[in-house]
Amino acid sequence: MKKPEYHLLMCASFRGTEAKGKCIKKDSMQLINYIEEEIQDRGLDAMVSSTGCLKLCEEGPIMVVYPQGYWYKNVSSESTVDEILDALENGAAATPHLLT
Protein backbone atom coordinates (compact mmCIF):
# COMPACT_ATOMS: atom_id res chain seq x y z
CA MET A 1 0.00 0.00 0.00
CA LYS A 2 1.33 3.42 -0.89
CA LYS A 3 1.14 6.34 1.48
CA PRO A 4 -2.13 8.27 0.95
CA GLU A 5 -2.17 11.98 0.24
CA TYR A 6 -4.49 12.60 3.21
CA HIS A 7 -5.02 10.82 6.51
CA LEU A 8 -8.23 11.62 8.38
CA LEU A 9 -8.26 10.76 12.07
CA MET A 10 -11.60 10.48 13.90
CA CYS A 11 -11.63 10.47 17.69
CA ALA A 12 -13.13 7.25 19.05
CA SER A 13 -12.69 8.23 22.71
CA PHE A 14 -10.63 5.21 23.72
CA ARG A 15 -8.70 5.54 26.95
CA GLY A 16 -6.79 2.31 27.30
CA THR A 17 -9.09 -0.40 26.00
CA GLU A 18 -12.39 1.30 26.83
CA ALA A 19 -14.30 4.00 24.97
CA LYS A 20 -15.00 6.48 27.77
CA GLY A 21 -14.98 9.93 26.18
CA LYS A 22 -17.69 12.06 24.63
CA CYS A 23 -16.85 11.71 20.94
CA ILE A 24 -17.99 8.10 20.73
CA LYS A 25 -21.13 9.02 22.66
CA LYS A 26 -21.77 11.64 19.97
CA ASP A 27 -21.62 8.88 17.30
CA SER A 28 -18.15 9.62 15.90
CA MET A 29 -17.74 5.96 14.93
CA GLN A 30 -20.97 5.99 12.89
CA LEU A 31 -19.41 8.64 10.64
CA ILE A 32 -16.33 6.59 9.77
CA ASN A 33 -18.26 4.42 7.28
CA TYR A 34 -19.74 7.53 5.70
CA ILE A 35 -16.30 9.16 5.45
CA GLU A 36 -14.85 6.04 3.80
CA GLU A 37 -17.70 5.95 1.26
CA GLU A 38 -17.27 9.63 0.47
CA ILE A 39 -13.51 9.24 0.04
CA GLN A 40 -14.14 6.50 -2.53
CA ASP A 41 -17.01 8.32 -4.28
CA ARG A 42 -14.91 11.48 -4.59
CA GLY A 43 -11.79 9.63 -5.70
CA LEU A 44 -9.72 11.15 -2.91
CA ASP A 45 -6.34 9.61 -2.18
CA ALA A 46 -7.12 9.35 1.53
CA MET A 47 -7.69 6.97 4.40
CA VAL A 48 -9.58 7.34 7.66
CA SER A 49 -8.61 5.90 11.03
CA SER A 50 -10.15 5.97 14.47
CA THR A 51 -8.01 7.21 17.35
CA GLY A 52 -7.84 7.09 21.07
CA CYS A 53 -9.13 10.05 23.04
CA LEU A 54 -7.78 13.34 21.68
CA LYS A 55 -8.53 15.09 24.99
CA LEU A 56 -10.85 17.74 23.49
CA CYS A 57 -14.11 16.18 24.64
CA GLU A 58 -16.05 19.43 24.97
CA GLU A 59 -15.33 20.24 21.31
CA GLY A 60 -15.95 16.74 19.95
CA PRO A 61 -16.31 14.79 17.90
CA ILE A 62 -12.84 15.77 16.72
CA MET A 63 -11.42 14.99 13.29
CA VAL A 64 -7.83 15.74 12.25
CA VAL A 65 -6.61 15.92 8.65
CA TYR A 66 -2.94 15.24 7.94
CA PRO A 67 -0.54 16.32 6.60
CA GLN A 68 -2.33 19.68 6.66
CA GLY A 69 -2.77 19.55 10.43
CA TYR A 70 -6.38 20.75 10.32
CA TRP A 71 -8.22 20.01 13.58
CA TYR A 72 -12.00 20.08 13.24
CA LYS A 73 -14.53 20.30 16.07
CA ASN A 74 -18.14 19.16 16.38
CA VAL A 75 -17.88 16.75 13.43
CA SER A 76 -21.20 15.13 14.23
CA SER A 77 -23.09 15.04 10.94
CA GLU A 78 -22.72 13.95 7.33
CA SER A 79 -23.20 17.56 6.20
CA THR A 80 -20.20 18.66 8.31
CA VAL A 81 -18.11 15.84 6.83
CA ASP A 82 -19.21 16.92 3.34
CA GLU A 83 -18.09 20.51 4.00
CA ILE A 84 -14.71 19.30 5.26
CA LEU A 85 -14.20 17.00 2.25
CA ASP A 86 -15.39 19.70 -0.18
CA ALA A 87 -12.80 22.08 1.24
CA LEU A 88 -10.11 19.40 1.12
CA GLU A 89 -10.87 18.79 -2.57
CA ASN A 90 -10.44 22.53 -3.14
CA GLY A 91 -7.11 22.62 -1.30
CA ALA A 92 -8.45 24.59 1.64
CA ALA A 93 -9.65 24.23 5.20
CA ALA A 94 -13.35 24.19 6.16
CA THR A 95 -12.82 27.25 8.34
CA PRO A 96 -16.22 27.29 10.11
CA HIS A 97 -15.39 23.91 11.64
CA LEU A 98 -11.73 24.48 12.54
CA LEU A 99 -10.69 24.15 16.14
CA THR A 100 -9.02 27.40 17.07
C-alpha positions in Angstrom: 0.0 0.0 0.0 1.3 3.4 -0.9 1.1 6.3 1.5 -2.1 8.3 0.9 -2.2 12.0 0.2 -4.5 12.6 3.2 -5.0 10.8 6.5 -8.2 11.6 8.4 -8.3 10.8 12.1 -11.6 10.5 13.9 -11.6 10.5 17.7 -13.1 7.3 19.0 -12.7 8.2 22.7 -10.6 5.2 23.7 -8.7 5.5 26.9 -6.8 2.3 27.3 -9.1 -0.4 26.0 -12.4 1.3 26.8 -14.3 4.0 25.0 -15.0 6.5 27.8 -15.0 9.9 26.2 -17.7 12.1 24.6 -16.8 11.7 20.9 -18.0 8.1 20.7 -21.1 9.0 22.7 -21.8 11.6 20.0 -21.6 8.9 17.3 -18.2 9.6 15.9 -17.7 6.0 14.9 -21.0 6.0 12.9 -19.4 8.6 10.6 -16.3 6.6 9.8 -18.3 4.4 7.3 -19.7 7.5 5.7 -16.3 9.2 5.4 -14.9 6.0 3.8 -17.7 5.9 1.3 -17.3 9.6 0.5 -13.5 9.2 0.0 -14.1 6.5 -2.5 -17.0 8.3 -4.3 -14.9 11.5 -4.6 -11.8 9.6 -5.7 -9.7 11.2 -2.9 -6.3 9.6 -2.2 -7.1 9.3 1.5 -7.7 7.0 4.4 -9.6 7.3 7.7 -8.6 5.9 11.0 -10.2 6.0 14.5 -8.0 7.2 17.3 -7.8 7.1 21.1 -9.1 10.0 23.0 -7.8 13.3 21.7 -8.5 15.1 25.0 -10.8 17.7 23.5 -14.1 16.2 24.6 -16.1 19.4 25.0 -15.3 20.2 21.3 -16.0 16.7 20.0 -16.3 14.8 17.9 -12.8 15.8 16.7 -11.4 15.0 13.3 -7.8 15.7 12.3 -6.6 15.9 8.7 -2.9 15.2 7.9 -0.5 16.3 6.6 -2.3 19.7 6.7 -2.8 19.5 10.4 -6.4 20.7 10.3 -8.2 20.0 13.6 -12.0 20.1 13.2 -14.5 20.3 16.1 -18.1 19.2 16.4 -17.9 16.8 13.4 -21.2 15.1 14.2 -23.1 15.0 10.9 -22.7 14.0 7.3 -23.2 17.6 6.2 -20.2 18.7 8.3 -18.1 15.8 6.8 -19.2 16.9 3.3 -18.1 20.5 4.0 -14.7 19.3 5.3 -14.2 17.0 2.3 -15.4 19.7 -0.2 -12.8 22.1 1.2 -10.1 19.4 1.1 -10.9 18.8 -2.6 -10.4 22.5 -3.1 -7.1 22.6 -1.3 -8.4 24.6 1.6 -9.7 24.2 5.2 -13.4 24.2 6.2 -12.8 27.2 8.3 -16.2 27.3 10.1 -15.4 23.9 11.6 -11.7 24.5 12.5 -10.7 24.1 16.1 -9.0 27.4 17.1 
